[in-house]
């Protein structure tokens, strides 16, 4: 504790997950320092699809997933890319991914996901209400598009799981699709509409608004690259960075895809992999889109943001050091044109690439570690934005000793 008798906490990582955790800890009276090598929100949180998908209880690993994956690997334009040179590195992760796709595992994972996703939009609005930025979230639903019934049938189990966990779903034909989104092109004849889901119109502004409120209320935001977590025996004593050391009672690792670089030195070996994602944002597309539209056959989200129409998606393995691949972003541009044929896409479009922190069972690692005072909150995969407000609240309750009705066992690091 510091001189005021308050617990001191260092949160490592200032993406949406870390910022929400820091904000929730501060609200409970902790003295919190938020550390990142960059400004808040400049990592993966900057470029996500903006979808707030509390119904996404279906894990990435589903029965039959490897059959689909092998088909994709033969197509360079498919939503999944694993460069041959990276395959040996990815193989152990993929083996665990296949094991997670067993039907009994899928149902367990789906249940665990639902505990983090239920009421997640309400939790975001609660935070944004406090910081004065509720305008960032819109709840106009999400529209998933399929070319035909055959394509829809491939996702039958995913939709069944969503329905089992209470998501309201409306099945749409072509005319009903056009009534919602008149610009959708002729290739898509079947739709699934989830009217209660939502979106962030600017994920980066969302992170910075929460971080600014955290700082206004006395939270410390430090720009430093953390190089080590300092322990004595089995207890955390502080965090060391390139520019200084930071003593603390608790350290929370929210460093996304970089988390294992910090934890390996302490003997943790978790199968965290970066699923590199891309986005292209068209500032003036010349069309109106009212909600996230998902080309489900291409796994691409098309989201109307404050700064334009964003196409986001693809899964590319390749680690943290490999250079971005403009060709992958080009497929997103092609997909945008396919879904919205009248969109005006300039020839000189630019793109962004970021690192989604993914574990093979689609669940984050969240909760205590085997070192006292060291806590984990990373690996949220494709749902970091959606889960961030809830996971930050749950973790802050655990650190501060508050009762919780959430079982953290499914998210424990010890499951690997």
C-alpha positions as CSV (number, residue, x, y, z in Angstrom):
1,X,0.0,0.0,0.0
2,X,1.0,3.6,-0.5
3,X,1.1,6.3,2.2
4,X,-2.6,6.8,2.0
5,X,-3.3,3.2,2.8
6,X,-4.6,2.5,-0.7
7,X,-3.6,-0.6,-2.7
8,X,-1.2,0.4,-5.5
9,X,-1.8,-1.3,-8.8
10,X,0.1,-1.1,-12.1
11,X,-1.9,-2.0,-15.2
12,X,0.3,-3.0,-18.1
13,X,-1.3,-2.1,-21.4
14,X,-3.5,0.8,-22.3
15,X,-5.8,-0.7,-24.9
16,X,-9.5,-0.9,-24.2
17,X,-9.0,-3.9,-21.9
18,X,-6.3,-2.3,-19.8
19,X,-8.0,1.1,-19.7
20,X,-11.3,-0.4,-18.5
21,X,-9.5,-2.4,-15.8
22,X,-7.6,0.7,-14.6
23,X,-10.8,2.8,-14.6
24,X,-12.7,0.2,-12.6
25,X,-9.8,-0.3,-10.1
26,X,-9.6,3.5,-9.5
27,X,-13.3,3.7,-8.9
28,X,-12.8,1.2,-6.1
29,X,-10.2,3.3,-4.4
30,X,-6.9,1.8,-5.7
31,X,-4.0,4.0,-6.6
32,X,-3.5,3.0,-10.2
33,X,-0.7,3.5,-12.7
34,X,-1.5,2.7,-16.3
35,X,1.7,1.9,-18.4
36,X,2.1,1.5,-22.1
37,X,4.8,2.0,-24.6
38,X,2.4,4.1,-26.7
39,X,-0.5,6.4,-26.0
40,X,-3.8,4.8,-24.8
41,X,-5.7,3.1,-27.6
42,X,-3.0,3.0,-30.2
43,X,-2.7,-0.7,-30.4
44,X,-5.3,-3.3,-31.4
45,X,-8.0,-1.2,-29.9
46,X,-7.4,1.5,-32.5
47,X,-8.4,-0.5,-35.5
48,X,-11.0,-3.1,-34.6
49,X,-14.3,-3.5,-36.3
50,X,-16.2,-1.6,-33.7
51,X,-18.8,-4.3,-33.2
52,X,-20.3,-4.7,-29.7
53,X,-21.4,-8.4,-30.1
54,X,-22.8,-9.6,-26.8
55,X,-24.3,-12.6,-28.7
56,X,-21.0,-13.9,-30.0
57,X,-21.0,-17.0,-27.7
58,X,-19.9,-19.3,-30.5
59,X,-16.1,-19.9,-30.2
60,X,-13.9,-19.8,-33.3
61,X,-13.1,-23.5,-32.9
62,X,-16.3,-25.3,-34.0
63,X,-16.9,-28.9,-35.2
64,X,-15.6,-29.2,-38.7
65,X,-13.4,-26.2,-38.4
66,X,-10.2,-27.9,-39.7
67,X,-12.0,-29.0,-42.9
68,X,-12.9,-25.4,-43.6
69,X,-9.5,-24.2,-42.6
70,X,-7.7,-26.6,-44.9
71,X,-10.0,-25.3,-47.8
72,X,-9.1,-21.8,-46.9
73,X,-5.4,-22.4,-46.8
74,X,-5.5,-23.4,-50.4
75,X,-7.0,-20.0,-51.3
76,X,-4.7,-17.0,-50.9
77,X,-7.7,-14.7,-50.8
78,X,-9.5,-16.7,-48.1
79,X,-10.3,-15.1,-44.7
80,X,-7.6,-17.2,-43.1
81,X,-3.9,-17.2,-44.0
82,X,-1.0,-19.1,-42.5
83,X,2.2,-18.6,-44.4
84,X,4.0,-22.0,-44.9
85,X,7.1,-20.6,-43.2
86,X,5.0,-19.9,-40.1
87,X,3.2,-23.2,-40.0
88,X,5.7,-25.0,-37.7
89,X,5.4,-22.2,-35.2
90,X,1.6,-22.2,-35.4
91,X,1.2,-26.0,-35.3
92,X,1.0,-26.5,-31.5
93,X,-1.6,-23.7,-31.2
94,X,-3.6,-25.3,-34.1
95,X,-3.5,-28.7,-32.4
96,X,-5.1,-27.2,-29.2
97,X,-7.6,-25.3,-31.4
98,X,-8.8,-28.6,-32.9
99,X,-9.2,-30.1,-29.5
100,X,-11.3,-27.1,-28.4
101,X,-13.6,-27.8,-31.4
102,X,-15.1,-30.9,-29.9
103,X,-18.9,-30.5,-29.3
104,X,-18.6,-31.0,-25.5
105,X,-15.9,-28.4,-25.3
106,X,-17.7,-26.0,-27.6
107,X,-20.7,-25.9,-25.2
108,X,-18.5,-25.3,-22.2
109,X,-16.7,-22.5,-23.9
110,X,-19.9,-21.0,-25.1
111,X,-21.3,-20.9,-21.6
112,X,-18.1,-19.3,-20.3
113,X,-18.2,-16.7,-23.1
114,X,-21.7,-15.8,-22.2
115,X,-20.7,-14.8,-18.6
116,X,-18.4,-12.2,-20.1
117,X,-20.7,-11.1,-22.9
118,X,-24.1,-10.8,-21.2
119,X,-24.9,-7.2,-20.3
120,X,-21.6,-6.1,-21.9
121,X,-23.2,-3.2,-23.8
122,X,-24.9,-2.0,-20.6
123,X,-21.6,-2.1,-18.9
124,X,-20.0,0.0,-21.7
125,X,-22.8,2.5,-21.4
126,X,-22.4,2.7,-17.7
127,X,-18.7,3.7,-18.1
128,X,-19.3,6.0,-21.0
129,X,-22.2,7.7,-19.0
130,X,-19.7,8.5,-16.2
131,X,-17.1,9.9,-18.7
132,X,-19.7,11.8,-20.7
133,X,-19.3,9.9,-24.0
134,X,-22.4,7.7,-24.4
135,X,-22.8,9.1,-28.0
136,X,-20.0,6.7,-29.1
137,X,-22.2,3.6,-28.7
138,X,-25.1,3.0,-31.1
139,X,-27.5,0.1,-30.7
140,X,-29.0,-0.3,-34.2
141,X,-28.3,-4.0,-34.4
142,X,-26.0,-6.1,-36.7
143,X,-26.9,-7.6,-40.1
144,X,-25.2,-10.8,-41.1
145,X,-25.4,-11.6,-44.8
146,X,-25.2,-14.9,-46.7
147,X,-25.3,-15.6,-50.5
148,X,-27.8,-18.5,-50.1
149,X,-29.1,-21.2,-47.8
150,X,-26.1,-23.4,-48.3
151,X,-23.8,-20.8,-46.8
152,X,-26.2,-20.1,-43.9
153,X,-26.3,-23.8,-43.1
154,X,-22.5,-23.8,-42.5
155,X,-23.1,-21.5,-39.5
156,X,-26.2,-23.4,-38.2
157,X,-24.5,-24.4,-34.9
158,X,-23.2,-20.9,-34.2
159,X,-26.7,-19.5,-34.7
160,X,-28.2,-22.2,-32.5
161,X,-25.8,-21.3,-29.7
162,X,-26.6,-17.6,-29.9
163,X,-30.3,-18.4,-29.7
164,X,-29.8,-20.7,-26.7
165,X,-28.1,-17.9,-24.9
166,X,-30.9,-15.5,-25.5
167,X,-29.9,-13.5,-28.5
168,X,-32.9,-12.2,-30.4
169,X,-32.5,-13.1,-34.1
170,X,-34.6,-12.3,-37.1
171,X,-34.3,-14.2,-40.4
172,X,-34.5,-12.0,-43.4
173,X,-35.1,-12.5,-47.1
174,X,-33.7,-10.2,-49.9
175,X,-36.5,-7.6,-49.7
176,X,-36.1,-7.4,-45.9
177,X,-32.3,-7.0,-46.2
178,X,-32.9,-4.0,-48.6
179,X,-35.4,-2.5,-46.2
180,X,-32.7,-2.3,-43.6
181,X,-29.7,-1.6,-45.8
182,X,-30.7,-0.5,-49.3
183,X,-27.1,-0.5,-50.6
184,X,-26.5,-4.3,-50.2
185,X,-25.5,-5.8,-53.5
186,X,-27.3,-8.6,-55.4
187,X,-24.9,-11.4,-54.2
188,X,-26.6,-11.6,-50.8
189,X,-30.0,-13.1,-50.5
190,X,-30.3,-14.3,-46.9
191,X,-29.8,-12.3,-43.8
192,X,-29.7,-12.8,-40.0
193,X,-30.5,-9.6,-38.1
194,X,-29.7,-9.2,-34.4
195,X,-31.5,-6.0,-33.4
196,X,-30.2,-5.7,-29.9
197,X,-26.5,-5.7,-30.6
198,X,-24.5,-2.6,-31.2
199,X,-21.4,-0.8,-32.2
200,X,-18.8,1.7,-31.3
201,X,-18.6,4.5,-33.8
202,X,-15.0,5.3,-32.8
203,X,-13.2,2.6,-30.7
204,X,-10.1,4.9,-30.4
205,X,-12.1,7.8,-29.1
206,X,-13.8,5.4,-26.7
207,X,-10.4,4.3,-25.2
208,X,-9.1,7.9,-25.0
209,X,-12.3,9.2,-23.3
210,X,-12.0,6.5,-20.6
211,X,-8.3,7.1,-20.2
212,X,-8.8,10.9,-19.9
213,X,-11.4,10.4,-17.2
214,X,-9.1,8.0,-15.4
215,X,-6.3,10.7,-15.5
216,X,-8.7,13.5,-14.4
217,X,-9.5,11.5,-11.3
218,X,-5.9,11.1,-10.3
219,X,-4.8,8.0,-12.3
220,X,-1.3,8.0,-13.6
221,X,-0.8,7.4,-17.3
222,X,2.9,6.6,-18.0
223,X,4.6,6.2,-21.4
224,X,7.2,3.4,-20.9
225,X,8.0,0.0,-22.3
226,X,7.7,-2.5,-19.5
227,X,10.6,-5.0,-19.7
228,X,10.0,-7.1,-16.5
229,X,7.7,-7.9,-13.7
230,X,9.7,-7.9,-10.5
231,X,9.0,-10.6,-7.9
232,X,10.4,-11.6,-4.6
233,X,9.7,-15.2,-3.8
234,X,6.1,-15.8,-4.9
235,X,5.0,-12.2,-4.6
236,X,5.0,-9.2,-7.0
237,X,7.0,-6.3,-5.9
238,X,6.9,-4.0,-8.9
239,X,7.2,-3.5,-12.6
240,X,10.4,-2.4,-14.4
241,X,10.4,-0.4,-17.6
242,X,13.0,1.2,-19.9
243,X,12.6,4.5,-18.2
244,X,12.0,3.5,-14.5
245,X,10.7,1.1,-11.9
246,X,7.2,1.1,-10.4
247,X,6.6,-0.5,-7.0
248,X,3.1,-1.9,-6.6
249,X,1.0,-4.3,-4.5
250,X,-0.6,-5.7,-7.7
251,X,0.3,-5.9,-11.3
252,X,-2.2,-6.6,-14.0
253,X,-1.0,-7.8,-17.4
254,X,-3.3,-6.4,-20.1
255,X,-0.6,-6.3,-22.8
256,X,-2.6,-8.2,-25.5
257,X,-0.5,-10.2,-27.9
258,X,2.7,-9.0,-26.2
259,X,1.7,-10.4,-22.8
260,X,3.8,-13.6,-23.0
261,X,6.9,-11.6,-23.7
262,X,6.6,-10.3,-20.1
263,X,5.5,-13.6,-18.5
264,X,7.9,-16.1,-20.1
265,X,10.7,-14.9,-17.7
266,X,8.5,-15.9,-14.8
267,X,8.0,-19.4,-16.1
268,X,4.5,-19.1,-17.7
269,X,4.0,-20.9,-21.0
270,X,0.6,-20.0,-22.5
271,X,-0.4,-20.6,-26.1
272,X,-1.0,-17.0,-27.0
273,X,-1.0,-16.2,-30.7
274,X,-1.5,-13.1,-32.7
275,X,-4.3,-13.3,-35.3
276,X,-3.3,-10.3,-37.4
277,X,-6.3,-8.3,-38.5
278,X,-6.6,-5.6,-41.1
279,X,-8.9,-2.7,-41.8
280,X,-9.5,-0.2,-44.6
281,X,-11.6,2.9,-43.8
282,X,-13.1,4.9,-46.7
283,X,-13.8,8.4,-45.5
284,X,-16.4,9.3,-48.1
285,X,-17.9,6.2,-49.6
286,X,-20.9,8.0,-51.1
287,X,-23.4,5.6,-49.5
288,X,-25.3,5.4,-46.2
289,X,-24.9,2.4,-44.0
290,X,-26.7,2.3,-40.7
291,X,-25.2,-0.5,-38.7
292,X,-22.4,-3.2,-38.8
293,X,-23.0,-5.4,-41.9
294,X,-21.2,-8.7,-41.8
295,X,-20.4,-10.5,-45.0
296,X,-20.6,-13.9,-43.2
297,X,-19.2,-15.9,-46.1
298,X,-16.0,-13.7,-46.0
299,X,-15.9,-13.0,-42.2
300,X,-15.7,-9.3,-42.9
301,X,-17.3,-6.5,-40.8
302,X,-18.4,-3.3,-42.6
303,X,-19.0,-0.7,-40.0
304,X,-20.1,3.0,-40.4
305,X,-17.7,4.9,-38.2
306,X,-17.2,8.5,-37.4
307,X,-14.3,8.7,-39.8
308,X,-15.9,6.7,-42.6
309,X,-17.0,3.2,-43.7
310,X,-14.6,0.6,-42.2
311,X,-14.0,-2.9,-43.6
312,X,-12.3,-5.0,-41.0
313,X,-11.4,-8.7,-40.8
314,X,-9.1,-11.5,-42.0
315,X,-7.1,-13.8,-39.8
316,X,-3.4,-13.9,-40.6
317,X,-0.9,-15.9,-38.6
318,X,2.6,-14.6,-38.7
319,X,3.7,-13.4,-35.3
320,X,4.5,-10.0,-34.0
321,X,7.5,-9.0,-36.2
322,X,6.4,-9.9,-39.8
323,X,5.6,-6.8,-41.9
324,X,2.0,-6.1,-42.8
325,X,0.7,-7.5,-46.1
326,X,-1.1,-5.0,-48.3
327,X,-2.6,-7.8,-50.4
328,X,-4.6,-8.9,-47.3
329,X,-6.1,-5.4,-47.0
330,X,-6.9,-5.5,-50.7
331,X,-9.2,-8.4,-50.2
332,X,-11.2,-6.3,-47.7
333,X,-11.5,-3.6,-50.4
334,X,-12.8,-6.2,-52.8
335,X,-15.3,-7.5,-50.2
336,X,-16.6,-4.0,-49.5
337,X,-17.2,-3.5,-53.2
338,X,-19.0,-6.8,-53.4
339,X,-21.3,-6.1,-50.5
340,X,-21.8,-2.4,-51.4
341,X,-21.4,-2.1,-55.2
342,X,-22.1,1.6,-55.2
343,X,-19.4,2.5,-52.6
344,X,-16.9,5.0,-54.0
345,X,-13.5,3.5,-53.1
346,X,-10.5,5.6,-54.1
347,X,-7.5,4.0,-55.8
348,X,-5.1,5.3,-53.2
349,X,-6.8,3.7,-50.1
350,X,-4.6,3.1,-47.1
351,X,-4.8,0.3,-44.5
352,X,-4.0,-0.6,-40.9
353,X,-2.9,-3.9,-39.3
354,X,-3.1,-5.0,-35.7
355,X,-2.6,-8.0,-33.5
356,X,-5.5,-9.8,-31.9
357,X,-4.4,-11.7,-28.9
358,X,-5.9,-15.2,-29.3
359,X,-5.9,-18.4,-27.2
360,X,-7.0,-21.6,-28.9
361,X,-10.2,-22.0,-26.9
362,X,-11.4,-18.4,-27.7
363,X,-11.5,-17.6,-23.9
364,X,-9.2,-14.9,-22.3
365,X,-6.8,-15.6,-19.5
366,X,-8.3,-13.7,-16.6
367,X,-7.8,-13.7,-12.9
368,X,-5.0,-14.5,-10.4
369,X,-1.7,-16.1,-11.3
370,X,0.6,-18.4,-9.2
371,X,2.4,-15.2,-8.0
372,X,0.6,-13.3,-5.3
373,X,-0.4,-9.9,-6.6
374,X,0.1,-10.8,-10.3
375,X,-3.2,-10.8,-12.3
376,X,-4.0,-11.6,-15.9
377,X,-6.5,-10.0,-18.2
378,X,-5.5,-10.7,-21.8
379,X,-6.3,-13.0,-24.8
380,X,-9.8,-11.7,-25.6
381,X,-9.3,-12.5,-29.3
382,X,-11.9,-11.0,-31.6
383,X,-14.1,-9.8,-28.7
384,X,-11.7,-7.5,-26.8
385,X,-13.9,-4.4,-27.3
386,X,-17.1,-6.2,-26.4
387,X,-15.7,-8.0,-23.3
388,X,-13.5,-5.1,-22.0
389,X,-15.9,-3.3,-19.8
390,X,-17.2,-6.5,-18.2
391,X,-13.8,-8.1,-17.7
392,X,-12.4,-4.9,-16.2
393,X,-15.2,-4.9,-13.7
394,X,-14.8,-8.6,-12.8
395,X,-11.1,-8.3,-12.4
396,X,-11.3,-5.1,-10.3
397,X,-13.8,-6.9,-8.0
398,X,-11.4,-9.8,-7.6
399,X,-8.4,-7.7,-6.8
400,X,-10.3,-5.5,-4.3
401,X,-11.8,-8.6,-2.6
402,X,-15.4,-7.9,-3.5
403,X,-17.8,-10.7,-3.9
404,X,-18.7,-11.8,-7.4
405,X,-21.1,-14.3,-9.0
406,X,-18.7,-15.0,-11.8
407,X,-16.6,-18.2,-11.7
408,X,-13.1,-17.4,-12.9
409,X,-12.0,-21.0,-13.2
410,X,-12.8,-21.3,-16.9
411,X,-10.5,-18.3,-17.6
412,X,-7.6,-19.5,-15.4
413,X,-4.1,-19.7,-16.9
414,X,-3.9,-23.2,-15.3
415,X,-6.2,-24.7,-18.0
416,X,-3.2,-24.9,-20.4
